[in-house]
Amino acid sequence: MTAAPDAGTATATATAATAGTATDSPNAWVAAHIRRFEETAGQPRPGISDLLLTTRGRRSGLLRRTALAYVRDGEADGEDGAAYVLTASNAGADRHPAWYLNLAADPAVTLGSAPRPSRRRPARSRWSW
């Protein structure tokens, strides 16, 4: 038997989901990276391209934010001329990272990179093993 959710928790969850407020990664080092990203106007690690990826939680429905490194593939795919390439390595773990599972469930995302964030919907997926 499943216990009914606390009414206050359900209300707070629904409010956050509809207000568009993203919850940062629960991993302390990722949360710190997000803070550095914001403090440095999108340049937390000089010489490395970083972005903030906001996805919708596949189970909770809440917006979730994580920091990722990326490369551009050079194809005229995005509105600014090239597609973003992200690697879902999960630091070598034997399971996909939560952001990847969220992206697979709902491909409408927000990418925050210097100088401005933009709403994106992946045009296609490429798998490489």
N, C-alpha and C positions, 0 to 999 in steps of 0.2 A: 504494500500500500504506500502510495506517495503522499507526503504531507503537502498541504496547500501552501503556496508561497505567501510570505508575509506581505500584507497589503502595502505597507510603506516601501518595501523593497521593490515590489512590482511597479508602484507609482514612480519611484525614482528612476527605475530602469526605463520605463516608457517615456518619461520626460527627457532623459538623456538621449534616447534614440531619436525622438522627434525634434529635439533642439539642435541636433547636429554636432554635439560636443563629443569629440573623440577621446577615448581612454588610451593612455600611453601603455606601451608594453609593460607587463609585470616583471620582466627581467631588468634588474637594477642597472646593468651596464648599458642596455639598450635605452632605458629611460634617461640615463645620463647623457647618452649620445644625442637623443632628441633635444634635451635642454641645451647642449652645446650647439646643435644645429640652429636652434632659435636664437641663441645669444650671438652667434657669428654670422647671421644673415645667410645661412645656408652653406657655410664653409667651415665645418667643424674640424676637418682634417685636410690641410693644404695639400694639393696635388691628387686628391682622391675625390671622385664624383660621388656625392651622397645625396639621397633624397628621403623625404618622409612619405611613406605609403599609408593611406587611410583606406581600410576595407570595412565591410559590414560583417560582423560576427555571424557565422553560419548558424549558430544555435541561439545566441542571445539577441541578435538583431541590432546590437550596439555597434557604434563606430569604433574601430580599433586602429591605433597608429603605431607604426614601427619605423625605424631608421634602417636604410639599406644602401649599400654601394651599388652603382650601376655603370654600365657602358652604353654607348649609343651604337646602333648598327649601321647608321649612315643612309638607310633607305628613306625615301620621302614618304613616311608613314604617318607621322604625327603632325599636328597643326604647326609645329615649329620646325619641321623638316626631317626628323629622324625618330625612330622608335627607341624606347628605353628597353634595355636588356637587363633583367634581374635574375639572379641565381638563387634558387631555393635550396641551399645546401644544409641549412639548419646546423651549422658548425660541425658537419660530419656525422650527425646523428642518423639512426636508421629509420627515422620517420620524417615526414614533411613538416615544415614549420607551420604554425597556426595561420600566419598571413597567407600562405599559399593555399591552404584548405579554404580559407575565407574567399580568396580571389577565385578559386575554382567554382565555388558555390554562387558567387555574385561578382561578375567581372567589372561592374561599374566601380571605379576607384577614384581617389584624388591623389595626385602626385604633387608633393611640395618640393620644389627645387628652386635654387636661386635663379632668377630673381622673383618668380611668382608661382603660386600653385595653380594647377589646372585639373579639371575633371577629365578623366580618360576612360575609355572602354577599349580593352584590347581588341585589335583587329584580328589577330590570330595568335595561336600558341605554337611554339616550336619546342619539341622535346628532344633532348640529347642525352644519351646514356653512355 
